[in-house]
Amino acid sequence: MKSDRALTHDKTEFDAVVVGAGLAGAAAAMVMAREGLNVALVERGQKPGGKNYFGGAIYTHAIADLVPDFMDRRPPFERPVTEAGFWFLSEDGLTRMTVQGGKLGAEPADAYITLRANFDPWWATRAQEAGAFLIPKTTVVDFIRAENGQVIGVVTDRPQGEILAPVVIICEGVNNLLTQKLGLIDRDLEPAQMALAFKKVISLPMEQINARFGLQDDGHGLAASVLGDVSLGLPGMGFIYTNKTSVSIGLGVMLDVLATYRLRPYDILQRYLDHPAIAPLIKGGQLMEYGAHLIPEGGYRAMPKLYAGGALVAGDAASMVNALHWEGTNMAIVAGKLAGETAVEAHSRGDFSERVMSRYEDRLNEGFILRDLKQYRRFSKFLETHPQFMDVYPSFLNDALGQFFSAYGKPKKELFKDMLGALTNRRGLLQATGDIVSMARSVMGW
Ligand SMILES: Cc1cc2nc3c(=O)[nH]c(=O)nc-3n(C[C@H](O)[C@H](O)[C@H](O)COP(=O)(O)OP(=O)(O)OC[C@H]3O[C@@H](n4cnc5c(N)ncnc54)[C@H](O)[C@@H]3O)c2cc1C
């Protein structure tokens, strides 16, 4: 199966090329190299992670699948997620609905808060250990095709930078220019299917983070999704993750919403950071990092075709993100792994045709990725058509709970009447019931 890497006068030959040494790409390269294939892992950044940016948490089920002894290899995690949930912001209030202990007390934890500049090099090293050949500072700009249209290699931005390989796995992330170039999707990214996430990393002493977020020590961490006033009640979601000595805080808002309401990302982020319930948490902290990145949130309906003769696409490039659950990293790793397995199968058959490449989709259908994305296929549309979940309900929750916990000496019949009024002043009972049914339909896939 293994072929020697042969350097012709201007073309290098490998058994497989992976575009992008992110989460999906390094996973695909790891799987193929372990099976003895000569793999080129091409990354446009100075090094893996150099161009990467996220919230966020990374999930151990996906890492363990490829590196079962990952904890012995000192992964550069920040903190385990020992507390997770939703924070609902009203204009001047905050209701926290988080869970801690129980399943979140497992060791190793199911999720670890991570900074990608640290994690991605560690992850790509696992692929290099398996034998993959990392080519950094190199951008893939096009494909080489056979006469029948099948992909047989890539063109990079280096002089004489063509690399031949019978299979190319595209893991280029959200800016899926190559996926489009191959014709796997016939349109550019649509603003209604893309969230722009903007984030600050704010440095604070560990003890202050522990005290402000109620965490025992740096063996405990919080991952919170923040809804409501954070995005001015418009479709979007905020987040807070506690690192060891910094806090990652930001929000994602759909691109079309930013354009329609002429919102400037840094204004909304600053408004969020100035919120009376948020500002004290980061007070006195030093800004370490400030940036923005797109998230493909269009789900199943925005996905490209996942294969062509000689090519496969995985991760963000294929819109593999479940926005409600912040699942993107695990989908990228698992899809990268399944793409790698398909390439190995193609090598063993000596057949890289579209028919064999389609086995990748079969593999994706057997696991959680395509099943979940199909189930949630209406969710992004649901958020677009039900803005009340970002506006009415978070402020109702704050109002109603505020009344409940301040009704001392008040006849409780009056209290419950007032609490009901806090809802009906905002949304009729019939409409609220309809909203709940619609929400259930959109997440259950009915
Ligand atoms: C602010 C934010 C918060 C997030 N929070 C979470 C979270 O908490 N949990 C979660 O699971 N997900 C989260 N996500 C989503 C998650 O980051 C992505 O789903 C995941 O990184 C996708 O991995 P990937 O390998 O497909 O792409 P990426 O990680 O983006 O990797 C793509 C790689 O390809 C390289 N590349 C691109 N084009 C080329 C080219 N032409 N040639 C060579 N190299 C190329 C890039 O430099 C990059 O290294 C978040 C995203 C954002 C933006």
The ligand as an ORCA input file, in Angstrom:
! r2SCAN-3c Opt
* xyz 0 1
  C     -15.342     31.867     18.658
  C     -15.558     30.416     18.387
  C     -15.894     29.576     19.427
  C     -16.064     28.205     19.203
  N     -16.320     27.413     20.287
  C     -16.416     26.082     20.094
  C     -16.574     25.218     21.218
  O     -16.602     25.654     22.375
  N     -16.679     23.896     20.986
  C     -16.620     23.370     19.723
  O     -16.698     22.150     19.565
  N     -16.479     24.170     18.647
  C     -16.356     25.496     18.797
  N     -16.164     26.305     17.708
  C     -16.119     25.687     16.370
  C     -14.772     24.999     16.114
  O     -13.728     25.908     16.362
  C     -14.692     24.518     14.649
  O     -15.847     23.768     14.351
  C     -13.443     23.656     14.423
  O     -12.282     24.399     14.658
  C     -13.426     23.124     12.973
  O     -12.210     22.421     12.747
  P     -11.646     22.246     11.282
  O     -10.465     21.360     11.396
  O     -12.738     21.879     10.362
  O     -11.194     23.694     10.818
  P     -10.093     24.645     11.462
  O      -9.846     24.297     12.869
  O     -10.529     26.039     11.128
  O      -8.762     24.295     10.629
  C      -8.619     24.637      9.275
  C      -7.116     24.691      8.998
  O      -6.905     24.751      7.597
  C      -5.913     25.708      7.314
  N      -6.161     26.119      5.916
  C      -7.263     26.733      5.421
  N      -7.187     26.876      4.081
  C      -5.989     26.322      3.717
  C      -5.349     26.156      2.460
  N      -5.912     26.545      1.322
  N      -4.122     25.571      2.435
  C      -3.524     25.139      3.602
  N      -4.117     25.266      4.823
  C      -5.331     25.836      4.879
  C      -6.155     26.801      8.360
  O      -5.016     27.618      8.541
  C      -6.475     25.941      9.580
  O      -5.328     25.570     10.293
  C     -15.973     27.675     17.898
  C     -15.652     28.516     16.835
  C     -15.435     29.880     17.070
  C     -15.057     30.754     15.912
*
